[in-house]
């Protein structure tokens, strides 16, 4: 771990269990050492021991990303404790002293020291005398790809097996959009995949999201979880099968909702019906006008005849 000090981004992931409380969790951090802050802090907790064995700390951080997103999307986690823990975890990312202690423990090369710093916070939330935690830190980059992911085809396979994280941004609608703070899990909004990595570009091209001019079209984003860090709101969601995204929005913005357009185009059948209805109305007007003309003519002839 000591050799990670020079790395721009480090992934810190692991698992824990609190058997007395029946809590089992997987977590990971993305630490931006160059910028001096924790970029991502995510956790998922269940009351079943299977989660503890789902991943080993030596597994890639991408697998942690995929597992956490998948469980949240499928709603197979303990929402109450996970949301409470996630909220406090986000607050912790703003604690400069904790950040300094975490880096110091990570760079020391002593695994026990790192686990002690992590477990110290976790025990504040989960009170269990038998609480156990293990973790591993590794080099990380959002632009990294696995050794097997050398072509778009193999990238797609990896996405199906483990899930795939893509960089995204919200598609804003400042006039009639939905307030980002009013969004709830299950809501569908629109986002744009950012062409910052090979995997992102492969997804954009395979889904025809890039126009000839290079403009990136919107993609549907189904929100799976919402948390509120110290500033703004964090949205995690699904873009496609096995493909996920995460974004932290610090501003109070209006986002474009994926709703059916109110102004729908009439179908050919509707147009025919409308034309037929208009034609019928015209015929009625002609008939009515003819009858009215006959009546008037009859009245005129009556008065003429009576004078004679």
C-alpha positions, 0 to 999 in steps of 0.5 A: 500500500505504501507505493500508492502515495504517488497515484492520482486515484486510489480505490479502497474497498472491503467488506464487514460483518456485524453478526449480532446485529445481523448486518453484512456489508460491502463498501468502496471509496474512490480517493482523489489523492491529487485533488485531496478529497474522497470522490466516491463513498458507497456502501450496501448492507443486507441482513443476510450473510451471503453478501459478505462472501459475494466479493473478496477485498482482493477483487477489482473495485469495478466489481464492487461498483457493479455489485453495489449498483446491481443490488440497489437497482434490484432492491435487494438490500436493507434500505434503512440501515444502508441509507443511514450509513450512506448519509453518514459516510458522505458527511465523513468524506467532508471531514478533513481530519478523517481524510488525513488519518485515512491517507496516513494509515493507507500509506503506512503499509500496515493493513491493521492500521487501515482497518482500524481507522475504517472500523473506528467509524463503522462502529459509530454506526453499527454497535456490535462487539463482534464487528469485523472488517477487512479492506484492500487499497489499489490503484484506480482510474475511471479510464482503466479497462481490464486486461480482457477488455480489449475490444467493444465485444469483450467490453459488452461481455464484461458489462453483462457479467459484472456491470459497467460504470459510465461517466454521465451528466444530467440533461437539464431542462431549466424551463419545464424540468423536474427539480433534482431534489424531488427525484425519487428511486424509480424515476426516469430521467435523461442523461448524457454519457460523457465520451471520456473513456473507451468503454463510454465511447463504445456504449455511445456508438453501439446505441447510436447516441452520437450524431454525425456532428459529434453531438451526444444524444440523451439516454434514459436513466432509471434512478436506483438510489438517492443520497444527500451528502454534505452538499447537493444530491447523489444519484445512482442509476441504471442506463441499460442492462448491466450499465450504470451511472453515478452523478453528484449534483451540487446545484439546485437544477431542473432535470429533463424527465423521460415522460411521454410528450404531451403533443402527440402526432396523430396517426393516419387512422385518426387523420382519416377519422378527422377528415371524415368527421369534417366531411360529414359536418359539411354535408349537414351544413349543405342539407340544412342550408338547402332546407332553409332555402326551400322554407324561405322560398315557400314563404315568399311564394305564399305571400306573392300568391296571397296578394294576387 
